[in-house]
C-alpha cells in the first residue's frame, strides 16, 4: 500500500551499549515511533522505551560472509522504503553512530534514490565511548595529536593498506578486527612501522557491566587476548595513550561493576532502580514477578475523585499508588486542586517525592517506612487539626490485595476509612517465571532486590519448594525491616537491609555488602 505522503525514516544512533548514552533527540523519536527496525547490538533498555502501539523488527546481520550480509542489507533498504511509502514514520536504530562503519550512509542513499525523506540522528560512537569507559584518552597533548579509525574487516576481505599509516605516530582505533588481531598487529609493525613495544588495549563489550579490557603490546596482544578469552564485540586501541589507563581507569572501579542484579518489578516500575544500578556499573535484569492492571471498578474511582475535598486526609502507601492515582486524576481532567483542603500523607520519602511530581507536598511523612508508623502520625495529625479522631474521614487508595493493618489501626480510633482500589496484581507471565528459575539455576544472578513483602511472597511462589535452595546462591538485599521479616519467615537469608526504605538506600546497602560501599548506608549485614 502506498500512502499519499511518505513517512520519514530516522537513522538514529543508539550509542555504544549503555542506554543512558543515547541522545535526547534519539529518545524522543523512539518514544513516538510507529515502527522500529534495530540491529543486534542496540541496548534492550532502549527498546523498552518504544510505545506498545509500535511494531519492532529485528534486522541484525552479524556473520562472516560479506555477500550474505549485503543481501540482508538490501532487504533492510527495501523494508525501510516499503514502510515509508505506506506512510509510516520509521526509526532505524543502529548501534553507535549511523555514519561511522554503520552502513547508515548506504541506507540514506537508498532512501534518497527512492524519494523518501530521512533524518540522521548522530550517536555516541563506540571508539569514543569504549576508550573513555576504559580510561583511555584517544588524544593527549604529550602523547597523540591525531587519531585514525579503521575497519579490520572489509567487504572484499582485503587487508587495509597499512602503508598509509607509515610515519603516523598518533592513536589507531580498529573496529571489527578481533578475528584478525594477530595479522593486524603484525602489519602495524611491518608496514606502518610501529614499534613492537607500542601499547595496545582490546576492549570487549564497552560501556556495559560485562566490559573487559586486556592491555599488552603489538608484540604480545594477540596471545594475551587469546588467554583472556575475549570475544566480540571488541575494539582495539593502539598507541601511547593506552598507558593512561593506569591513572584514568574509572568505569570498572564502580561499586557494583559487573554485578547482575534482578529487579523483580513490573516494566513501569523498574526504570528508576535500573538506572541507579547502571550508574554504579551493575547489570540490571528486569523480570516482573507480578503484572499490575488497573481496577475495573470505574464508578467507585470516579465517585472518590469527585469527593476528594470531603476527606480530612488522603493516604498514599507506595509510589505505584501515586502513579495510578495520577493517571485517574488526569483521565478525569482533574489536578492537585481537586484535593481542596484535604491533607496528604505519604508512607515514606520515596512516595513523598512521587507526590511532589504532581504538585502535591506531603503534609505527613512518618520517620519510619511502615504502616504502623504512618497510622501513628496520621492519628496525631487528626488530633491536632480536627480536634479528635472520631468521625474523621480518610481515603486510602491502594491495590486490591494489601495489608489490612493500616485501616484497622485507624478504625480502632473511630476514623472512617474508605479504601479505594486502584489496581490489582496478577501472576507473572510463564516465560518470566521460567527465566528467573533458569538464572538462579545457572548462577546467572549476583543479587536480587527485595522491594516489598508481597514481592517476597511472589518470588517464593514462583520458585516453589526450591526457593530456599535457589535463593541461597545469590545476595538478597531488602528495602526495609518488614520485607526482611517476610523473607526470613520463608526461611530465606537476607544479606543486607536498607537503613532507609528507599531505592537509593537499598542500592547503597547492596554496595556495602558487595565490599565497596559506605558502611553507614546499611545495617543488618550478615
C-alpha positions in Angstrom: 0.0 0.0 0.0 1.3 3.5 -0.9 0.3 6.5 1.1 -0.3 9.9 -0.4 2.7 11.3 1.5 5.5 9.0 2.5 6.6 8.7 6.1 10.0 9.8 7.3 12.9 7.4 8.2 15.0 8.4 11.1 18.5 6.9 11.1 19.2 7.0 14.9 22.5 6.2 16.6 21.7 4.0 19.7 25.1 4.7 21.2 27.8 2.1 22.3 25.7 0.0 24.7 25.0 2.0 27.8 21.3 3.1 27.2 22.0 6.3 29.1 24.3 7.5 26.3 21.5 7.9 23.7 20.8 11.5 22.6 17.7 13.3 23.7 16.6 13.5 20.1 17.0 9.8 19.6 15.0 9.1 22.8 12.3 11.5 21.7 11.9 9.6 18.3 11.9 6.2 20.0 9.1 7.3 22.3 6.9 8.4 19.4 7.9 5.8 16.8 5.4 3.8 14.7 7.9 1.2 13.6 11.4 0.5 14.8 14.0 -1.6 12.9 17.0 -2.4 15.1 20.4 -4.0 14.9 21.5 -6.8 17.3 23.8 -4.7 19.5 21.4 -1.9 20.5 20.6 -1.7 24.2 17.5 -3.7 25.2 16.6 -0.9 27.6 16.1 1.5 24.7 13.6 -0.8 23.0 11.6 -0.7 26.2 11.0 3.0 25.5 9.1 2.2 22.3 5.3 2.7 22.6 3.3 -0.5 22.9 1.4 0.5 19.9 4.5 0.5 17.7 6.0 -2.6 15.9 9.6 -3.6 16.5 11.5 -5.6 13.9 15.0 -7.1 14.4 17.2 -6.8 11.4 20.6 -7.8 12.7 23.1 -9.2 10.3 26.1 -10.5 12.2 28.2 -13.1 10.5 31.4 -13.7 8.5 30.1 -13.8 4.9 30.1 -10.4 3.2 27.8 -11.5 0.4 25.2 -12.8 2.8 25.4 -9.6 4.8 25.0 -7.5 1.6 21.8 -9.4 0.7 20.4 -8.7 4.2 21.4 -5.0 3.8 19.5 -4.8 0.5 16.4 -6.4 2.3 16.7 -3.8 5.0 16.9 -0.9 2.5 13.8 -2.3 0.7 11.9 -2.7 4.0 12.6 0.9 5.0 11.3 2.2 1.7 8.2 -0.1 1.9 7.3 1.2 5.3 7.9 4.8 4.5 5.8 4.6 1.3 3.0 3.2 3.4 3.1 6.5 5.4 4.9 5.1 8.5 7.4 7.1 10.5 10.3 4.7 11.0 13.1 4.7 13.4 16.1 2.8 12.1 18.0 2.2 15.4 21.7 1.5 14.8 24.4 0.7 17.3 26.9 3.5 17.8 26.7 6.2 15.2 24.9 5.6 11.8 27.6 7.1 9.7 30.8 5.5 11.3 31.1 1.9 10.0 27.4 1.6 10.4 26.1 1.4 6.8 23.9 4.3 7.6 25.1 6.2 4.6 24.2 3.2 2.3 20.7 3.3 3.8 20.4 7.0 3.4 21.5 6.8 -0.2 18.8 4.1 -0.9 16.2 6.4 0.7 17.3 9.4 -1.2 17.1 7.5 -4.6 13.6 6.3 -3.6 12.5 9.9 -2.8 11.9 9.1 0.9 12.6 11.9 3.4 15.1 11.0 6.2 16.9 12.5 9.1 20.2 11.4 10.6 20.5 11.5 14.4 24.1 11.0 15.4 25.0 8.7 18.2 27.9 8.3 20.6 30.2 6.1 18.6 31.9 3.1 20.0 35.6 4.2 19.6 35.0 7.4 21.6 32.9 5.6 24.3 34.9 2.5 24.6 38.1 4.4 25.1 36.6 6.8 27.6 35.0 3.9 29.6 38.3 2.0 29.6 40.2 5.1 30.9 42.0 5.9 27.7 42.1 9.4 26.2 42.4 9.0 22.4 44.3 12.2 22.1 46.7 13.8 24.6 49.0 16.8 24.0 52.1 14.9 25.0 51.2 11.5 23.5 49.0 11.8 20.4 47.7 14.8 18.4 45.7 12.7 16.0 43.6 9.6 15.8 42.7 7.2 12.9 39.6 4.9 12.8 39.8 1.9 10.5 37.8 -1.3 10.0 39.6 -4.6 10.5 37.0 -6.2 8.2 36.5 -5.1 4.6 33.7 -6.1 2.1 36.1 -8.0 -0.2 38.2 -9.4 2.6 41.3 -7.5 1.5 43.7 -6.0 4.1 43.7 -2.4 5.0 46.6 -0.6 3.3 48.8 -0.1 6.3 51.4 1.7 4.2 49.0 4.7 4.5 49.9 4.8 8.2 53.7 4.8 7.8 55.0 7.7 9.8 51.7 8.2 11.6 52.5 8.4 15.4 49.0 9.1 16.7 46.4 6.7 18.0 44.9 4.0 15.8 41.5 2.5 16.6 40.4 -0.7 14.9 36.8 -1.8 14.8 35.7 -5.3 13.8 39.3 -6.6 14.0 39.3 -9.1 16.8 39.3 -12.2 14.5 42.4 -10.8 12.6 44.1 -9.3 15.6 47.4 -11.2 15.1 47.8 -10.2 11.5 46.7 -6.6 12.1 49.3 -6.2 14.9 52.0 -7.7 12.6 51.0 -5.3 9.8 51.2 -2.3 12.1 54.8 -3.3 12.9 56.0 -4.3 9.4 54.1 -1.8 7.2 53.1 1.1 9.5 56.5 0.9 11.2 55.1 0.9 14.7 57.5 -0.4 17.4 56.6 -3.9 18.7 56.5 -2.4 22.2 53.7 0.0 21.3 50.9 -0.3 23.9 47.6 -1.9 22.8 44.3 -2.3 24.6 41.4 -4.5 23.5 38.0 -3.6 24.9 35.2 -6.1 24.9 31.5 -5.1 25.4 32.4 -1.4 26.0 30.3 0.7 28.4 28.4 -2.3 29.7 28.7 -4.2 33.0 30.4 -7.1 31.2 33.1 -4.8 29.8 36.6 -6.4 29.8 39.9 -4.8 28.9 43.1 -6.5 28.1 46.3 -4.5 27.7 49.6 -5.5 26.0 51.8 -4.5 23.2 51.8 -5.1 19.5 54.2 -8.0 20.1 52.0 -9.9 22.6 48.4 -8.6 22.5 47.1 -11.5 20.3 48.3 -14.0 22.9 47.0 -12.0 25.8 43.6 -11.7 24.3 43.5 -15.4 23.5 44.5 -16.3 27.1 41.8 -14.0 28.5 39.1 -15.5 26.2 37.8 -12.1 24.9 35.1 -12.2 22.3 33.1 -9.8 20.2 32.0 -7.1 20.1 35.5 -5.7 20.8 37.6 -2.7 19.8 41.3 -2.3 19.5 43.2 0.9 20.6 46.9 1.2 19.6 49.2 4.0 20.8 51.0 5.5 23.7 47.7 6.8 25.1 46.9 3.3 26.3 49.4 3.9 29.1 46.9 6.4 30.6 44.5 3.7 31.6 46.5 3.1 34.9 45.6 6.6 36.0 42.3 7.2 34.2 40.5 3.9 34.8 37.1 4.6 36.4 34.2 2.5 35.0 35.4 -0.9 36.1 36.0 0.6 39.6 32.4 1.5 40.1 31.0 -0.1 43.3 28.7 -2.6 41.6 30.7 -3.1 38.4 29.8 -6.4 36.7 27.1 -7.4 39.2 24.0 -9.0 37.7 21.1 -7.7 39.8 17.5 -8.9 39.4 14.9 -6.1 39.6 11.7 -8.1 40.0 9.3 -5.3 39.3 6.8 -4.5 36.5 8.2 -2.8 33.4 6.6 0.5 34.5 8.3 0.4 37.9 11.8 -0.9 37.0 13.3 2.1 35.2 14.4 4.1 38.2 16.2 1.3 40.2 17.7 0.0 36.9 19.1 3.4 36.0 20.6 3.7 39.5 22.2 0.3 39.2 23.6 1.1 35.8 25.2 4.3 37.2 27.1 2.1 39.6 28.3 -0.3 37.0 25.7 -3.1 37.6 23.7 -5.1 35.0 20.0 -4.7 36.0 17.9 -7.7 34.8 14.2 -6.7 34.7 11.9 -9.6 35.2 8.5 -9.0 36.8 7.2 -11.3 39.5 3.7 -9.9 39.0 1.6 -8.0 36.5 -0.2 -4.9 37.6 -3.5 -4.0 35.9 -5.9 -1.1 36.6 -9.0 -1.7 38.6 -12.2 -2.2 36.7 -14.4 -0.5 39.3 -14.7 2.8 37.5 -17.8 4.0 39.4 -16.0 3.7 42.7 -12.9 5.6 41.5 -14.9 8.4 39.9 -17.0 8.9 43.0 -13.9 9.1 45.2 -12.2 11.6 42.9 -15.3 13.8 42.8 -15.4 13.9 46.7 -11.7 14.4 47.5 -12.4 17.7 49.2 -14.7 15.9 51.7 -11.7 13.9 53.2 -9.5 15.1 56.0 -6.5 13.1 54.8 -5.6 11.1 51.7 -3.0 8.4 52.4 -0.5 7.1 49.9 1.4 4.0 50.8 3.5 3.5 47.6 4.9 5.2 44.6 2.8 2.7 42.5 -0.3 4.1 44.1 0.7 7.6 43.3 1.3 6.7 39.7 -2.2 5.1 39.3 -3.9 7.9 41.2 -2.2 10.5 39.0 -3.4 8.6 35.9 -7.0 8.6 37.2 -6.9 12.3 38.0 -5.7 13.1 34.5 -8.3 10.9 32.9 -11.0 12.8 34.9 -9.5 16.2 33.8 -8.5 17.0 37.4 -5.3 18.1 39.0 -4.0 18.9 42.5 -6.7 21.5 43.1 -9.2 18.6 43.4 -7.8 17.9 46.9 -9.1 21.2 48.3 -8.3 21.3 52.0 -7.6 17.6 52.3 -4.2 16.9 53.8 -1.8 14.4 52.1 0.1 11.6 53.8 3.0 9.5 52.4 4.4 6.3 53.9 8.0 7.4 53.1 10.3 9.8 51.4 10.1 8.0 48.0 6.3 8.2 48.0 6.6 11.9 49.0 8.9 12.6 46.1 6.4 10.9 43.7 3.7 13.1 45.0 5.8 16.2 44.5 5.9 15.5 40.8 2.1 16.0 40.8 2.5 19.3 42.6 1.5 17.9 45.9 3.6 18.4 49.0 3.1 15.6 51.6 1.9 17.1 54.9 2.6 13.9 56.8 5.6 11.6 56.4 6.4 9.2 59.2 10.0 8.8 60.4 9.8 5.0 59.7 8.7 3.4 56.4 5.9 1.2 57.7 2.1 1.2 58.1 2.2 1.3 61.9 4.3 4.4 61.9 2.1 6.0 59.3 -1.1 5.3 61.3 0.5 6.9 64.4 1.4 10.2 62.7 -1.9 10.3 60.9 -3.8 10.0 64.2 -1.6 12.6 65.8 -2.3 15.0 62.9 -6.0 14.4 63.2 -5.9 15.2 66.9 -4.1 18.5 66.1 -6.0 19.6 63.1 -9.6 18.4 63.7 -9.7 18.2 67.5 -10.1 14.4 67.5 -10.1 11.2 65.5 -13.8 10.1 65.9 -15.7 10.8 62.7 -12.6 11.9 60.7 -12.6 10.8 57.1 -9.6 9.2 55.4 -9.2 8.0 51.8 -6.8 5.1 51.3 -6.0 4.4 47.6 -4.2 1.1 47.2 -4.0 -2.3 45.5 -6.9 -4.8 45.7 -4.9 -7.0 48.0 -2.8 -5.2 50.7 -2.0 -5.4 54.4 -5.0 -4.5 56.5 -3.1 -3.2 59.5 -3.2 0.5 58.5 -7.0 0.8 58.0 -7.6 -1.4 61.1 -5.4 0.8 63.3 -7.3 3.9 62.2 -10.7 2.4 62.5 -10.0 1.4 66.1 -9.8 5.1 66.9 -13.1 6.0 65.2 -11.7 7.1 61.9 -13.9 6.4 58.8 -11.5 4.8 56.3 -12.6 4.5 52.7 -10.4 2.0 50.8 -10.2 2.9 47.1 -9.0 0.0 44.9 -6.9 1.5 42.0 -5.2 -1.6 40.7 -4.7 -5.3 41.2 -1.8 -7.7 40.8 -1.7 -10.9 38.7 0.9 -13.6 38.4 3.9 -13.0 36.1 3.9 -14.4 32.6 5.1 -18.0 32.3 8.2 -17.0 30.3 9.3 -14.5 33.0 8.8 -17.1 35.8 10.9 -19.7 33.8 13.6 -17.2 33.1 14.0 -16.4 36.8 14.4 -20.1 37.7 16.9 -20.5 34.8 19.0 -17.6 36.0 19.1 -18.9 39.6 19.9 -22.5 38.5 22.8 -21.3 36.3 24.2 -18.8 38.8 23.2 -16.1 36.4 22.4 -13.6 39.3 24.7 -11.9 41.8 21.9 -10.2 43.7 18.1 -9.7 44.0 16.4 -6.5 45.2 13.5 -7.4 47.5 11.3 -4.3 47.3 8.2 -5.4 49.3 6.9 -8.2 51.4 4.4 -9.1 48.7 7.3 -9.3 46.2 9.0 -11.8 48.5 5.8 -13.9 48.7 5.6 -13.8 44.9 9.2 -14.8 44.5 8.8 -17.8 46.8 5.6 -18.8 44.9 7.5 -18.7 41.6 10.3 -20.9 42.9 8.1 -23.3 44.9 9.7 -25.8 47.2 13.2 -25.0 45.8 13.0 -21.3 46.9 15.4 -21.5 49.9 17.9 -23.7 47.9 17.9 -21.5 44.8 18.0 -18.2 46.7 20.9 -19.3 48.9 23.1 -18.9 45.8 22.6 -15.1 45.5 22.7 -12.0 47.6 19.3 -10.9 48.9 19.0 -7.1 49.5 15.9 -5.9 51.4 14.3 -2.4 51.3 13.2 -2.5 54.9 12.5 -4.5 58.1 9.0 -5.6 57.1 10.3 -7.0 53.9 13.3 -8.7 55.7 10.9 -10.3 58.2 8.7 -11.6 55.3 11.8 -13.2 53.7 13.1 -14.7 57.0 9.6 -16.2 57.6 10.1 -18.1 54.4 13.5 -19.4 55.6 15.5 -17.0 53.4 18.8 -15.4 54.4 18.8 -11.7 53.8 22.3 -10.3 53.3 21.5 -6.6 53.9 18.6 -4.4 54.8 18.5 -0.7 53.8 18.9 1.8 56.6 16.0 3.9 55.0 13.2 2.3 53.0 14.1 4.0 49.7 15.6 2.6 46.4 18.7 4.8 46.9 19.4 3.5 50.4 18.8 -0.1 49.2 21.4 0.2 46.4 23.8 1.8 48.8 23.3 -1.2 51.2 24.0 -3.6 48.3 27.2 -1.7 47.5 28.4 -2.2 51.1 27.7 -5.9 51.2 29.5 -6.2 47.9 32.6 -4.7 49.5 32.8 -1.2 48.0 30.1 0.8 49.7 29.7 3.1 52.7 29.2 1.2 55.9 26.9 3.9 57.2 24.4 3.2 54.4 23.4 -0.2 55.7 22.5 -2.3 58.7 21.9 -5.9 59.3 24.7 -7.2 57.1 25.1 -10.9 57.7 
